[in-house]
Amino acid sequence: MTEHTRKTARQGDKERQIVVSVRFPEPLLQKVNAYADVVDTSANAVIREAVEEHIRSQVRTPEFQRKSKEFLRRAQEQVAVLESEESTALVS
């Protein structure tokens, strides 16, 4: 990673960051660390970029599109239940 890239990366990291704990099998973590060493970056950056790429690729799939529509349908049903309970309570 060049000095310019490091400065740019630091500037991009100004958004709020939250620490999470993730468990990895040791062999996978060794691969992440080895890859990070080769490309001169941090394991954190490798993991973050991998998660971002995974999400980008998955949201384009027909399965995700189907599941997201189903999720919205279920959410609308739940809101309808809440609204009907509210209007029942107001009538009583």
C-alpha positions in Angstrom: 0.0 0.0 0.0 1.6 3.3 -1.0 1.7 6.3 1.3 -0.9 8.1 -0.8 -3.2 5.1 -0.6 -2.7 4.9 3.2 -3.6 8.6 3.6 -6.7 8.2 1.3 -7.7 5.1 3.3 -7.4 7.0 6.6 -9.5 9.9 5.2 -12.2 7.5 4.1 -12.2 5.9 7.5 -13.6 9.0 9.2 -17.2 7.6 9.2 -18.2 6.1 12.5 -16.8 2.6 12.9 -18.2 -0.1 15.2 -16.1 -2.9 16.6 -17.6 -6.4 16.1 -16.4 -9.7 17.2 -16.3 -12.4 14.5 -15.0 -16.0 15.0 -13.0 -17.6 12.2 -11.6 -21.1 11.9 -7.9 -20.8 12.4 -7.0 -21.9 8.8 -9.3 -19.2 7.3 -7.8 -16.5 9.5 -4.3 -17.6 8.5 -5.3 -17.2 4.8 -6.8 -13.7 5.6 -3.5 -12.7 7.3 -1.3 -14.1 4.6 -3.3 -12.3 1.9 -3.2 -9.1 3.8 0.6 -9.4 4.2 1.1 -10.0 0.5 -1.0 -7.0 -0.6 0.4 -4.8 2.2 -2.9 -4.1 4.0 -4.6 -5.1 7.2 -6.7 -8.2 7.9 -9.5 -5.8 8.9 -9.4 -4.2 5.4 -9.4 -7.6 3.7 -12.4 -8.8 5.7 -14.4 -5.5 5.2 -13.8 -5.5 1.5 -14.8 -9.2 1.2 -18.0 -8.6 3.1 -18.8 -5.6 0.9 -18.2 -7.6 -2.3 -20.2 -10.5 -1.0 -23.2 -8.3 -0.3 -22.9 -6.5 -3.6 -22.9 -9.8 -5.5 -25.7 -11.4 -3.5 -28.3 -8.6 -3.7 -28.2 -9.1 -7.5 -29.3 -12.7 -7.4 -32.9 -13.9 -8.1 -32.9 -15.7 -4.8 -32.2 -12.4 -2.9 -34.8 -10.6 -4.9 -37.4 -13.2 -4.1 -36.5 -13.2 -0.4 -36.6 -9.4 -0.2 -40.1 -9.3 -1.7 -41.2 -12.0 0.8 -39.6 -10.0 3.6 -41.6 -6.9 2.6 -44.8 -8.8 2.3 -44.4 -10.2 5.9 -43.5 -6.7 7.2 -46.6 -5.2 5.6 -48.7 -8.0 7.2 -47.2 -7.1 10.6 -47.9 -3.4 10.2 -51.5 -4.2 9.1 -51.9 -6.3 12.3 -50.6 -3.3 14.4 -52.9 -0.9 12.6 -55.9 -3.0 13.1 -55.2 -3.4 16.8 -54.8 0.4 17.1 -58.1 1.1 15.5 -59.8 -1.5 17.6 -58.4 0.1 20.8 -59.6 3.5 19.7 -63.1 2.3 19.1 -63.3 0.6 22.5 
